Amino acid sequence: MMVNPRLGQCVRIHYAKRYGHLMPLQDKVGPVIVVGQGKPRNHGVMVDGVLYCVPCGNLVKEEHDAARD
């Protein structure tokens, strides 16, 4: 879980194991476009060209892998 993501940081969206199979964004990767302030801590993540609002607790730091590029 990430506490303070930065603009442009690559993140993976991850939900709890019991709900993950129901969520269409499970394990999708994208950059943080909007960093939320205050409460609730929601952030804008760009996935496949669409901006999604994702709660902070569902973001995991994604290590940049040069082999994927």
Wavefront OBJ file of the C-alpha trace (Angstrom):
o trace
v 0.000 0.000 0.000
v 1.260 3.461 -0.875
v 0.871 6.412 1.454
v 2.016 9.324 -0.701
v 2.281 8.579 -4.429
v 4.025 11.177 -6.607
v 2.936 12.576 -9.956
v 4.123 10.336 -12.765
v 4.972 7.434 -10.447
v 4.079 4.046 -11.898
v 1.630 2.113 -9.690
v -0.262 -1.174 -9.767
v -3.909 -1.322 -8.695
v -4.502 -4.154 -6.245
v -7.644 -5.181 -4.375
v -8.148 -7.684 -1.544
v -7.946 -11.331 -2.592
v -11.642 -11.969 -1.958
v -12.712 -9.022 -4.173
v -9.958 -8.977 -6.797
v -11.672 -11.304 -9.243
v -14.689 -8.938 -9.321
v -12.700 -5.770 -10.024
v -11.905 -4.971 -13.675
v -8.823 -2.900 -12.714
v -7.156 -5.668 -10.688
v -3.370 -5.727 -11.369
v -3.515 -2.959 -14.004
v -0.474 -0.665 -14.148
v -0.345 3.040 -14.904
v 1.093 6.416 -13.892
v -0.367 8.679 -11.207
v -1.848 11.739 -12.964
v -3.709 13.407 -10.066
v -2.608 13.309 -6.415
v -5.553 13.739 -4.049
v -5.363 16.069 -1.057
v -7.351 15.723 2.154
v -9.831 12.947 2.807
v -10.725 10.557 1.294
v -7.289 9.865 -0.165
v -8.169 9.092 -3.782
v -5.742 9.490 -6.673
v -6.121 9.673 -10.442
v -4.401 6.820 -12.283
v -4.222 6.583 -16.085
v -4.920 3.028 -17.263
v -5.202 2.222 -20.973
v -5.831 5.884 -21.821
v -8.624 6.348 -19.260
v -8.271 8.275 -15.986
v -9.595 6.335 -12.968
v -10.112 7.505 -9.394
v -8.517 4.893 -7.111
v -8.364 4.868 -3.279
v -4.857 5.200 -1.859
v -5.089 1.837 -0.091
v -5.458 0.041 -3.426
v -2.200 1.337 -4.922
v 1.052 -0.620 -4.833
v 4.424 0.701 -5.986
v 5.361 -0.826 -9.326
v 9.071 -1.281 -9.955
v 10.055 -0.009 -13.383
v 11.274 -2.888 -15.512
v 13.388 -1.904 -18.549
v 12.680 -5.297 -20.142
v 8.960 -4.436 -20.381
v 9.622 -1.309 -22.482
l 1 2 3 4 5 6 7 8 9 10 11 12 13 14 15 16 17 18 19 20 21 22 23 24 25 26 27 28 29 30 31 32 33 34 35 36 37 38 39 40 41 42 43 44 45 46 47 48 49 50 51 52 53 54 55 56 57 58 59 60 61 62 63 64 65 66 67 68 69
